[in-house]
Amino acid sequence: MTKAISMQDLSRVDGIQDLMEADVILAVDTKNRSDLVVFGRENLAKAVQEGQEPEFKLLIVELDTNSEELGRLRALIIYLRGAPHKEGRRDEG
């Protein structure tokens, strides 16, 4: 299951619930559509390695990476879910 929300949606109870239930959280820049895995990299890597259709909950959070929104999202994830492993940007081709 995949769901897309905005940073503003995270100020609502259902947005926080989506964040808590997601197996993988992907931040997508609203301007250039670049993406960054901010939580659940291990789940994503396992699905790719197994070559199967992933059966996890993917949450896409649309934000502006040139603002403080990415830092706020990471801080919220750490506060609610614990510190994720170091994550990196997926280069666009």
For each residue, the residues with C-beta under 8 A, 3 or more apart:
1: 57 58
2: 57 58 59 60
3: 18 22 57 58 59 60
4: 28 59 60 61 62
5: 9 10 15 18 59 60 61 62
6: 9 10 61 62 63
7: 10 61 62 63 69 72 73
8: 11
9: 5 6 12 14 15 18
10: 5 6 7 15 16 19 61 73 76
11: 8 15
12: 9 15 16
13: 16 17
14: 9 17 18
15: 5 9 10 11 12 18 19
16: 10 12 13 19 20 80
17: 13 14 20 21
18: 3 5 9 14 15 21 22 59
19: 10 15 16 22 25 59 76 77 80 81
20: 16 17 80 81
21: 17 18 57 59
22: 3 18 19 25 39 40 57 58 59
23: 40 43 56 57 58
24: 37 39 40 41 43 44 56 57 58 59
25: 19 22 37 38 39 40 58 59 61 73 77
26: 35 36 37 38 58 59 60 61
27: 35 36 38 60 61 63 65 70 73
28: 4 33 34 35 36 60 61 62 63
29: 32 33 34 35 62 63 64 65
30: 33 62 63 64
31: 64 66
32: 29 92
33: 28 29 30 92
34: 28 29 65 89 90 92
35: 26 27 28 29 89 90
36: 26 27 28 65 70 87 88 89 90
37: 24 25 26 40 41 44 87 88 90
38: 25 26 27 61 70 73 74 77 84 87
39: 22 24 25 77 81 84 87
40: 22 23 24 25 37 43 44 56 84
41: 24 37 44 45 84 85 87
42: 45 46 85
43: 23 24 40 46 47 54 56
44: 24 37 40 41 47 48 54
45: 41 42 48 49
46: 42 43 49 50
47: 43 44 50 52 54 56
48: 44 45 51
49: 45 46
50: 46 47
51: 48
52: 47 55
53:
54: 43 44 47 58
55: 52
56: 23 24 40 43 47
57: 1 2 3 21 22 23 24
58: 1 2 3 22 23 24 25 26 54
59: 2 3 4 5 18 19 21 22 24 25 26
60: 2 3 4 5 26 27 28
61: 4 5 6 7 10 25 26 27 28 38 73
62: 4 5 6 7 28 29 30
63: 6 7 27 28 29 30 67 69 70 73
64: 29 30 31 67 69
65: 27 29 34 36 69 70
66: 31
67: 63 64 70
68: 71 72
69: 7 63 64 65 72 73
70: 27 36 38 63 65 67 73 74
71: 68 74 75
72: 7 68 69 75 76
73: 7 10 25 27 38 61 63 69 70 76 77
74: 38 70 71 77 78
75: 71 72 78 79
76: 10 19 72 73 79 80
77: 19 25 38 39 73 74 80 81 84
78: 74 75 81 82 83 84
79: 75 76
80: 16 19 20 76 77
81: 19 20 39 77 78 84
82: 78
83: 78
84: 38 39 40 41 77 78 81 87
85: 41 42
86:
87: 36 37 38 39 41 84
88: 36 37
89: 34 35 36
90: 34 35 36 37
91:
92: 32 33 34
93:
